């Protein structure tokens, strides 16, 4: 039987809250929606949105559901890629995801423009081009 006592630890909860917050921020940013606008849709302040995105405050299930609807994603979007396994965690273990998925403004901007391209076949061709260019670059 798996030991799920780790789910009660503060570090696990904070890690998941932070991950969900980063996913909210990434999606919001890629759509070009400000914290103020998202807060307005949710009837909360932009400061509360900031706290959610930084993982400072936990997002309730109903609020996360509303955020998913506003941002046009399934609820599962917010936990996709979170690979931390409760039974495998030990003291000092680290999550297996990248916290700063969009560390640069240009990355989010690129995504925003990419998703504005309505034709999926054009987006696929762009992806193929980027992959081809990336594969020819030397790793530092």
matplotlib code that plots the C-alpha trace (Angstrom):
import matplotlib.pyplot as plt

x = [0.0, 1.4, 2.3, 0.3, 1.3, 3.6, 0.5, 0.1, 3.5, 3.8, 6.5, 4.4, 1.3, 3.4, 5.1, 1.7, 0.2, 3.2, 3.0, -0.7, -0.1, 2.6, 0.3, -2.4, 0.1, 1.5, -2.0, -3.2, 0.0, -0.2, -3.7, -2.7, -5.1, -3.9, -4.1, -6.7, -8.9, -8.8, -9.5, -12.4, -13.9, -13.4, -14.6, -11.3, -8.5, -5.4, -3.4, -5.3, -4.5, -0.8, -1.0, -2.5, 0.1, 3.0, 1.5, 1.2, -2.6, -4.2, -6.8, -10.1, -11.6, -14.5, -12.2, -9.8, -12.8, -13.8, -10.3, -10.2, -13.4, -12.1, -8.8, -10.3, -8.6, -9.6, -9.0, -6.3, -4.2, -3.2, -1.7, -0.3, 3.4, 3.4, 5.4, 6.0, 5.0, 3.8, 5.1, 8.5, 9.1, 11.7, 13.2, 14.8, 13.3, 12.6, 9.7, 10.5, 9.1, 10.4, 9.0, 9.8, 8.2, 8.1, 11.1, 11.3, 8.6, 9.5, 8.6, 5.1, 4.8, 5.8, 3.2, 0.5, 1.2, 1.6, -1.9, -3.4, -2.6, -5.9, -4.7, -3.4, -1.4, 0.5, 1.2, 2.6, 4.8, 6.2, 6.8, 8.7, 10.8, 11.6, 12.6, 14.8, 16.5, 17.0, 18.4, 21.1, 22.3, 25.2, 24.5, 26.5]
y = [0.0, 3.4, 5.9, 9.1, 10.8, 13.0, 14.7, 16.3, 17.9, 21.6, 21.3, 19.0, 21.3, 24.4, 22.7, 21.7, 25.1, 26.8, 24.5, 25.2, 29.0, 28.9, 27.1, 29.7, 32.5, 30.8, 30.3, 33.7, 35.3, 33.3, 34.6, 38.2, 38.5, 40.8, 39.9, 42.7, 41.3, 37.7, 39.1, 41.0, 37.8, 36.1, 39.1, 39.2, 41.7, 41.4, 41.0, 37.8, 36.6, 37.4, 35.3, 32.4, 32.6, 32.7, 29.8, 31.9, 31.3, 28.0, 28.1, 26.4, 23.8, 26.0, 29.0, 26.7, 25.4, 29.0, 29.9, 26.9, 28.0, 31.6, 30.5, 27.9, 24.8, 21.6, 21.4, 18.8, 21.4, 22.8, 19.6, 18.2, 17.6, 17.6, 14.4, 14.3, 10.9, 10.8, 7.4, 8.2, 11.4, 11.7, 14.5, 17.1, 15.6, 18.1, 18.1, 17.0, 20.0, 23.3, 26.1, 28.9, 27.6, 31.1, 32.8, 35.3, 37.7, 36.8, 33.1, 34.0, 36.5, 33.9, 31.5, 34.2, 34.9, 31.2, 30.4, 33.3, 31.4, 29.8, 27.0, 24.0, 22.9, 26.2, 25.8, 22.3, 23.6, 26.3, 23.6, 21.5, 24.5, 25.3, 21.7, 21.6, 24.8, 23.7, 20.3, 22.0, 24.2, 23.1, 22.6, 24.9]
z = [0.0, -1.0, 1.7, 1.0, 4.2, 2.1, 0.7, 4.1, 4.0, 3.5, 0.8, -1.3, -1.1, -1.8, -4.8, -6.3, -5.6, -7.2, -10.3, -10.7, -10.3, -13.0, -15.3, -14.8, -15.4, -18.6, -20.1, -19.1, -20.5, -23.7, -24.3, -23.6, -20.6, -17.8, -14.1, -13.8, -16.5, -15.1, -11.6, -13.0, -14.6, -11.2, -9.2, -7.3, -7.2, -9.4, -6.2, -5.5, -9.0, -8.3, -5.1, -7.0, -9.7, -7.2, -5.2, -2.1, -1.9, -2.8, -5.6, -4.6, -6.9, -7.9, -8.7, -10.6, -12.6, -13.4, -14.4, -16.7, -18.4, -18.8, -20.2, -22.4, -21.0, -19.3, -15.5, -16.2, -18.0, -14.6, -13.4, -16.6, -16.4, -12.6, -12.1, -8.4, -7.1, -3.5, -2.7, -4.1, -2.3, 0.4, 2.3, 0.1, -3.1, -5.9, -8.4, -11.9, -13.7, -14.8, -12.7, -15.2, -18.4, -19.8, -18.3, -21.1, -22.4, -25.9, -25.3, -24.2, -27.0, -29.6, -28.2, -28.3, -32.0, -32.8, -31.4, -33.4, -36.6, -37.4, -39.8, -37.9, -41.0, -41.0, -37.3, -37.9, -40.7, -38.3, -35.7, -38.2, -39.2, -35.6, -34.9, -38.0, -37.0, -33.4, -34.4, -36.5, -33.6, -31.4, -27.7, -25.5]

ax = plt.figure().add_subplot(projection="3d")
ax.plot(x, y, z, "-o")
ax.set_aspect("equal")
plt.show()
